[in-house]
Amino acid sequence: MTNRLSVESTQRTLKRDTGCSLGWRWDQENRSLSNTKFGEVRQVSILDDESGKVLWDQPVHIEPVGAICVPITKSGKIRLRRQFRPTVHPGGVEQQFPEVLPEGEWGREFLGVARGFPEKGESEEKTARRETEEETSVAVLGVERIGEINANAAFFHHMIPVFVVYINEDFKGDLSGDINEVILEGFDCPVDRVRRLISGAHIQDALDISAISLYLFWQESQQK
């Protein structure tokens, strides 16, 4: 699978095929950039009451509430997936992936769990089911909400629900991801090995680490 990524080429493709742009809208009055799928990026300023001087100015990202999923097999292992995510080149040049490229030049591989945004009108539970099936290629037996996490409270003003998703690892389907990622493989890991992957910095995405850690603590509490 090869995807060509660049803002300019994507805009050209969308305009040609759908007659629209990327879907981002700038609201000058409210100083916000919004998108129906990815939410809203709002400029937030803190002013001095007396002088009106700007004391603090930063973007805040408010996403639609999706789901982070920790897939658990019937034998109690955690289903991880290895994926490649590209980075946007500052020059706006057209890129291709996957390719054998120097570390950090076009993107990098990550180990983690399934997660994603909701489709229109979709509940958190349905998002968890769908994202797990799409990104791990297995059948979902059940879902259980165990908590919620925040990526960075300074810049993200929404909480992301975390689900334990019970899966049937005997079912094998096709892996599929979003346009901006390639899911390379999925594999099942014993809990002790997952702990070592985290402590050894082999799982590096903060949301994945938080969601898996929440599951590990939740699992211990269930056994008491």
C-alpha positions as CSV (number, residue, x, y, z in Angstrom):
1,M,0.0,0.0,0.0
2,T,1.4,3.4,-1.0
3,N,-0.1,6.7,0.0
4,R,1.0,10.1,-1.3
5,L,0.8,12.7,1.4
6,S,1.1,16.5,1.2
7,V,-1.3,19.2,2.1
8,E,-1.2,20.6,-1.4
9,S,-1.7,17.3,-3.2
10,T,-4.5,16.2,-0.8
11,Q,-6.3,19.5,-1.4
12,R,-6.0,19.1,-5.2
13,T,-7.3,15.5,-4.9
14,L,-10.3,16.5,-2.7
15,K,-11.2,19.5,-4.9
16,R,-11.1,17.3,-8.0
17,D,-13.0,14.3,-6.6
18,T,-15.4,16.0,-4.2
19,G,-15.4,19.7,-5.1
20,C,-14.3,20.6,-1.5
21,S,-11.2,21.4,0.4
22,L,-9.8,19.6,3.5
23,G,-12.8,20.7,5.5
24,W,-11.0,23.1,7.9
25,R,-12.8,26.4,8.5
26,W,-11.3,29.5,10.0
27,D,-13.6,31.6,12.2
28,Q,-12.0,35.0,12.5
29,E,-14.4,36.3,15.1
30,N,-13.8,33.4,17.5
31,R,-10.2,32.9,16.5
32,S,-10.8,29.2,15.9
33,L,-10.0,26.6,13.2
34,S,-12.6,23.8,13.0
35,N,-13.1,20.5,11.2
36,T,-16.1,18.1,11.4
37,K,-13.9,15.1,12.0
38,F,-10.9,16.4,14.0
39,G,-12.6,19.0,16.1
40,E,-11.5,22.6,16.8
41,V,-8.3,24.4,17.4
42,R,-9.0,27.6,19.3
43,Q,-6.6,30.5,20.1
44,V,-6.9,31.2,23.8
45,S,-5.5,34.4,25.3
46,I,-5.2,35.5,29.0
47,L,-5.3,39.3,29.4
48,D,-4.4,41.6,32.2
49,D,-7.7,43.0,33.7
50,E,-6.4,46.5,33.9
51,S,-4.1,47.0,30.9
52,G,-5.5,44.5,28.5
53,K,-1.9,43.2,27.9
54,V,-1.7,39.7,26.6
55,L,-0.1,37.6,29.4
56,W,-0.6,34.2,27.8
57,D,-1.5,33.0,24.3
58,Q,-1.7,29.4,23.1
59,P,-3.7,27.0,21.0
60,V,-6.2,24.6,22.5
61,H,-7.4,21.5,20.7
62,I,-10.9,20.2,21.3
63,E,-11.4,16.8,19.6
64,P,-14.6,14.8,19.1
65,V,-14.7,12.1,21.8
66,G,-13.4,8.9,20.2
67,A,-12.0,5.9,22.0
68,I,-8.7,4.3,23.0
69,C,-8.9,0.5,23.0
70,V,-6.8,-2.1,24.8
71,P,-7.6,-5.3,23.0
72,I,-7.5,-8.4,25.2
73,T,-7.4,-11.9,23.8
74,K,-9.2,-14.9,25.3
75,S,-5.9,-16.0,26.8
76,G,-5.4,-12.6,28.5
77,K,-2.7,-11.2,26.1
78,I,-2.7,-7.6,24.8
79,R,-3.0,-7.2,21.1
80,L,-0.5,-4.6,19.9
81,R,-0.1,-3.2,16.4
82,R,3.0,-1.8,14.8
83,Q,2.3,1.1,12.5
84,F,4.1,3.7,10.5
85,R,3.0,7.3,10.7
86,P,4.5,9.9,8.4
87,T,5.6,13.4,9.4
88,V,4.8,16.4,7.3
89,H,7.9,17.7,5.6
90,P,8.3,21.4,6.3
91,G,9.0,22.1,2.6
92,G,5.6,20.7,1.6
93,V,7.1,18.3,-0.8
94,E,5.2,15.2,-2.0
95,Q,6.0,12.1,0.1
96,Q,5.5,8.4,-0.2
97,F,5.3,5.7,2.5
98,P,6.1,3.0,3.5
99,E,9.7,3.3,2.4
100,V,13.1,2.5,3.9
101,L,14.0,6.0,5.1
102,P,16.4,7.4,7.7
103,E,14.8,7.5,11.2
104,G,12.7,10.7,11.7
105,E,13.0,11.9,8.0
106,W,9.5,11.1,6.8
107,G,8.0,9.4,9.8
108,R,8.5,6.5,12.2
109,E,7.1,3.3,13.5
110,F,5.1,3.0,16.7
111,L,4.0,0.1,18.9
112,G,0.6,0.7,20.5
113,V,-3.1,-0.1,20.7
114,A,-6.1,0.7,18.6
115,R,-7.7,4.2,18.8
116,G,-9.6,6.6,16.6
117,F,-12.3,9.2,16.1
118,P,-16.0,8.5,16.1
119,E,-18.1,8.4,12.9
120,K,-21.1,10.6,12.7
121,G,-23.7,9.7,15.4
122,E,-21.5,6.9,16.8
123,S,-21.4,6.1,20.5
124,E,-18.1,5.6,22.4
125,E,-18.7,1.9,22.6
126,K,-19.4,1.6,18.9
127,T,-16.3,3.6,18.1
128,A,-14.2,1.2,20.3
129,R,-15.7,-1.9,18.6
130,R,-15.1,-0.5,15.1
131,E,-11.6,0.8,15.6
132,T,-10.5,-2.4,17.2
133,E,-11.9,-4.5,14.4
134,E,-10.4,-2.2,11.7
135,E,-6.9,-1.9,13.3
136,T,-6.4,-5.4,14.7
137,S,-8.3,-7.6,12.2
138,V,-10.1,-9.6,14.8
139,A,-13.7,-10.1,16.0
140,V,-14.8,-8.2,19.0
141,L,-16.6,-10.2,21.8
142,G,-17.3,-7.3,24.2
143,V,-16.2,-3.9,25.4
144,E,-15.9,-2.4,28.9
145,R,-15.1,1.3,29.7
146,I,-12.5,1.5,32.4
147,G,-11.7,5.3,32.6
148,E,-10.5,8.2,30.6
149,I,-7.3,10.1,30.0
150,N,-6.0,13.4,28.7
151,A,-3.1,13.8,26.3
152,N,-1.9,17.2,27.7
153,A,-4.2,19.2,29.9
154,A,-2.6,22.5,28.8
155,F,-3.5,22.0,25.2
156,F,-6.3,19.4,25.1
157,H,-9.5,20.3,26.9
158,H,-11.2,17.0,26.4
159,M,-11.0,13.6,28.0
160,I,-10.6,10.4,25.9
161,P,-12.4,7.2,27.1
162,V,-10.4,4.0,27.5
163,F,-12.0,0.7,26.8
164,V,-11.0,-2.9,27.4
165,V,-12.0,-4.7,24.2
166,Y,-12.3,-8.5,24.5
167,I,-11.4,-10.1,21.2
168,N,-11.4,-13.5,19.5
169,E,-7.8,-13.9,18.3
170,D,-8.8,-17.0,16.3
171,F,-10.6,-14.7,13.7
172,K,-8.2,-13.3,11.1
173,G,-9.2,-10.4,8.9
174,D,-7.5,-7.6,7.0
175,L,-5.7,-4.8,8.7
176,S,-6.9,-1.3,7.8
177,G,-5.9,2.1,9.0
178,D,-6.5,5.7,8.3
179,I,-5.1,7.4,5.2
180,N,-2.3,8.9,7.3
181,E,-1.0,5.6,8.7
182,V,0.1,2.1,7.6
183,I,-0.6,-0.7,10.0
184,L,2.3,-3.1,9.5
185,E,1.3,-6.0,11.8
186,G,-0.7,-7.0,14.8
187,F,0.6,-9.5,17.5
188,D,-0.4,-10.7,20.9
189,C,1.9,-10.0,23.9
190,P,1.7,-11.4,27.5
191,V,1.2,-8.6,30.1
192,D,4.7,-9.0,31.5
193,R,6.3,-8.5,28.1
194,V,4.1,-5.4,27.6
195,R,5.4,-4.0,30.8
196,R,9.0,-4.5,29.6
197,L,8.2,-2.9,26.3
198,I,7.0,0.2,28.2
199,S,9.9,0.3,30.6
200,G,12.3,-0.2,27.8
201,A,10.8,2.7,25.8
202,H,9.7,0.5,22.9
203,I,6.1,1.8,23.4
204,Q,6.6,5.5,23.1
205,D,3.3,7.2,22.3
206,A,2.0,8.9,25.5
207,L,-1.7,8.0,24.9
208,D,-0.8,4.3,24.3
209,I,1.3,4.2,27.5
210,S,-1.4,5.9,29.5
211,A,-4.2,3.6,28.2
212,I,-2.2,0.4,28.7
213,S,-1.0,1.5,32.2
214,L,-4.6,2.3,33.1
215,Y,-5.6,-1.2,32.0
216,L,-2.8,-2.8,34.0
217,F,-3.8,-1.0,37.2
218,W,-7.5,-1.7,36.5
219,Q,-6.7,-5.4,36.0
220,E,-4.8,-5.6,39.4
221,S,-7.8,-4.0,41.1
222,Q,-10.2,-6.5,39.7
223,Q,-8.0,-9.4,41.0
224,K,-8.1,-8.1,44.7
